[in-house]
């Protein structure tokens, strides 16, 4: 079945780098890539607006320029990657960033959103850019975040980080399982131990991962004296992980990561791709 992948871009180097990462990650799969540029009026308030005859003229000018840029990008992607498995679509929207992403996701039945970031070293206040954080929190499909200058090599070692505080469902991990099978990856389940964990909680969900993944090992990570993220980063570095995976929950571990760790208190920059899975809600 052909995957539908959304690639938001502002034509910056880091967003184009994320697109290149996606091309390589899915080089052996049939995919439709929707390359999306989102315009917002506040970005274009300048003297140029004074000479425009109407708002419609400005809108048309901006949309046509964005479409031309996307089409040029697609031409370059086809030349560079020469992959008959890949089909490209150019999309331009004039809307709030997250609202646009969610509308396009629903309209085109998107399976994955891939976004680039500047990483911690390029930001002033937050771990990721604000658009990325909002998309991760509000998206209904998995989001793959690619740090600036990160190049795809392989996915031989992947880490899923969890505090094992709730029960997991098989349907929540379908995207990850398919990805790992295709790339013949080993999965490290990184259980971040909280101070209040009981022995029973430490063993919860171990059988779930062993049952649902062929090549998996469970690793306990003590709560790091500086931060949860630093403990994960040290493990990832020691085991040469190529991807870190989390499952987004309304009041979960991921929200703690976003809210607690600012760049000012951050010892490391983000240098690994992050895949954020979404809980698949049942009809019941």
C-alpha positions in Angstrom: 0.0 0.0 0.0 1.3 3.4 -0.9 2.2 5.7 2.0 1.1 9.3 2.1 3.8 11.6 3.7 3.4 15.3 4.4 6.5 17.5 4.1 6.0 21.0 5.3 8.7 23.4 4.1 9.6 27.0 4.2 12.5 26.3 1.7 15.1 26.7 4.5 18.1 24.4 4.5 16.9 22.5 7.5 13.4 21.8 6.0 14.9 20.7 2.7 17.3 18.5 4.6 14.3 16.8 6.3 12.8 16.2 2.9 16.1 14.6 1.7 16.0 12.4 4.9 12.5 11.2 4.0 13.6 10.4 0.4 16.3 8.1 1.7 14.3 6.7 4.6 11.5 5.6 2.2 13.6 4.9 -0.9 12.4 1.3 -1.2 8.7 2.1 -0.6 5.9 3.4 -2.8 5.1 6.9 -1.4 3.1 10.0 -2.3 4.9 13.0 -0.9 2.8 16.2 -0.3 5.2 19.1 -0.2 3.4 21.9 1.7 4.3 25.6 2.0 2.1 27.6 4.4 1.8 31.4 3.9 0.6 33.8 6.6 -0.3 37.4 6.0 1.6 38.8 8.9 4.9 37.6 7.3 4.3 39.9 4.3 3.4 43.2 5.8 5.7 45.6 4.1 5.8 48.6 1.7 5.1 46.1 -1.1 1.6 45.8 0.1 1.0 49.5 -0.5 1.4 49.1 -4.3 -0.8 46.0 -4.5 -4.2 46.8 -6.0 -6.0 44.3 -3.8 -5.7 41.6 -1.1 -6.6 39.1 -3.8 -3.7 40.2 -6.0 -1.3 39.9 -3.0 -2.6 36.4 -2.2 -2.3 35.2 -5.8 1.2 36.6 -6.1 2.3 34.9 -2.9 0.7 31.5 -3.8 2.1 31.5 -7.3 5.6 32.3 -6.0 5.3 29.5 -3.5 4.0 27.0 -6.1 6.9 27.8 -8.3 9.4 27.3 -5.5 7.8 23.9 -4.7 7.8 22.8 -8.3 11.5 23.7 -8.6 12.2 21.7 -5.4 10.3 18.7 -6.9 12.4 18.9 -10.1 15.6 18.8 -8.1 14.3 15.9 -6.0 13.5 13.9 -9.1 16.9 14.6 -10.6 18.8 13.8 -7.4 17.0 10.7 -6.2 15.6 9.2 -9.5 13.1 7.1 -7.7 10.0 5.8 -9.6 8.5 4.7 -6.3 7.9 8.3 -5.4 5.1 10.6 -6.5 5.1 14.3 -5.6 2.3 16.9 -5.1 2.8 20.6 -4.6 0.5 22.3 -2.0 0.3 25.9 -0.9 -2.0 27.1 1.9 -2.7 30.5 3.4 -3.6 29.7 7.0 -2.5 29.1 10.6 0.4 26.6 10.4 -1.0 23.8 12.6 -4.6 24.2 11.3 -3.3 23.9 7.8 -1.2 20.8 8.6 -4.2 19.1 10.3 -6.5 19.9 7.4 -4.1 18.6 4.8 -3.5 15.5 6.9 -7.2 14.7 7.0 -7.9 15.6 3.4 -5.1 13.5 1.9 -5.1 10.7 4.6 -1.5 11.4 5.6 0.4 8.6 7.3 3.4 10.6 8.5 4.5 14.2 8.9 8.2 14.9 8.5 9.6 18.2 9.7 13.0 19.8 10.0 14.3 21.8 13.0 17.3 23.9 13.7 18.0 21.9 16.9 18.6 23.3 20.3 21.7 25.2 19.3 19.7 27.4 16.9 16.9 28.3 19.3 16.5 30.7 22.2 13.8 29.3 24.4 12.5 25.9 23.4 13.7 22.5 22.6 12.1 22.6 19.1 10.7 25.4 17.1 7.2 26.4 18.2 5.5 25.1 15.0 7.1 21.7 15.5 6.0 21.5 19.1 2.4 22.5 18.2 2.3 20.0 15.3 3.6 17.2 17.6 1.0 18.0 20.3 -2.0 18.5 17.9 -1.3 16.1 15.1 -3.4 12.9 14.8 -0.7 11.0 12.9 3.0 10.3 13.7 5.5 13.1 13.4 9.2 12.6 12.5 11.4 15.5 13.5 14.8 15.8 11.7 17.5 17.9 13.3 19.4 20.3 11.0 22.3 18.6 9.2 21.2 15.1 10.2 21.7 12.7 7.4 20.0 9.3 7.0 22.4 6.4 7.2 20.5 3.4 8.5 18.1 2.4 11.2 20.1 -0.5 12.6 19.6 0.7 16.2 16.4 2.4 17.4 15.3 3.4 20.9 11.8 3.7 22.2 11.7 5.6 25.5 9.0 5.1 28.1 8.3 5.4 31.7 5.9 2.4 31.5 3.2 4.3 33.3 0.3 3.1 31.2 -0.8 0.1 29.1 0.2 0.0 25.4 -2.0 -1.1 22.5 -0.8 -3.0 19.5 -2.4 -0.6 17.1 -0.4 2.3 18.5 2.8 0.7 17.3 1.9 -0.4 13.8 3.8 2.4 12.0 6.9 1.7 14.1 6.7 -2.0 13.7 6.5 -1.8 9.9 9.4 0.7 9.8 11.6 -1.6 11.9 10.8 -4.7 9.9 11.6 -2.9 6.6 14.9 -1.6 7.9 15.8 -4.8 9.9 16.3 -2.7 13.0 17.0 -3.6 16.6 14.7 -1.9 19.1 16.0 -0.8 22.5 13.0 -0.2 24.9 14.5 2.4 27.2 12.5 2.3 30.5 13.2 5.6 32.3 13.0 4.6 36.0 11.1 7.1 38.1 11.8 7.4 41.8 8.3 6.2 42.7 8.3 3.1 40.5 7.5 -0.2 42.1 8.9 -3.5 41.0 5.5 -4.4 39.5 5.5 -1.3 37.4 9.1 -1.9 36.3 8.0 -5.2 34.7 4.7 -3.9 33.2 4.6 -4.0 29.3 7.8 -6.0 29.0 5.8 -8.9 27.5 4.0 -6.5 25.2 7.2 -5.4 23.5 8.7 -8.9 23.4 5.4 -10.2 21.8 5.1 -7.5 19.2 8.7 -6.9 18.1 11.1 -9.6 16.8 14.4 -8.0 17.6 14.0 -6.1 20.9 15.8 -5.7 24.3 14.6 -3.9 27.4 16.9 -1.5 29.1 16.4 0.3 32.4 17.7 3.8 32.5 18.1 5.3 36.0 16.6 8.8 36.5 19.6 11.1 35.6 20.7 13.5 38.2 20.4 16.4 35.8 17.5 15.6 33.6 15.5 12.7 32.0 16.7 13.9 28.6 20.4 13.7 29.6 20.0 10.1 30.7 18.3 9.2 27.4 21.0 11.1 25.4 23.8 9.3 27.2 22.2 5.9 26.4 21.6 6.9 22.8 25.2 7.9 22.4 26.6 4.8 24.0 24.4 2.5 21.8 24.8 4.5 18.6 21.0 4.9 18.2 19.8 6.3 14.9 16.3 7.2 16.0 14.5 7.9 19.2 10.8 7.1 19.4 8.1 8.2 21.9 4.4 7.8 22.2 2.5 11.0 22.7 -0.1 11.1 25.5 -2.2 13.9 26.8 -0.4 14.1 30.1 2.6 12.0 29.5 6.3 11.7 29.4 6.6 13.7 26.2 4.9 16.7 27.7 7.3 16.6 30.6 10.2 16.7 28.2 8.8 19.7 26.4 7.9 21.6 29.6 10.9 20.9 31.8 13.9 21.2 29.6 14.8 24.6 28.2 17.9 25.2 26.2 19.3 27.3 29.1 19.5 24.2 31.3 20.3 21.8 28.5 23.6 20.0 28.4 23.2 18.6 24.9 21.8 19.6 21.6 19.2 17.5 19.8 21.2 15.5 17.3 19.0 12.5 16.6 15.7 12.2 14.7 12.7 11.9 16.9 9.6 9.9 15.9 6.5 10.8 17.9 3.8 8.1 17.6 0.1 8.8 18.3 -2.4 6.8 20.2 -5.0 5.3 17.8 -8.4 5.8 19.5 -10.8 2.9 19.2 -14.5 3.3 18.3 -15.6 2.1 21.7 
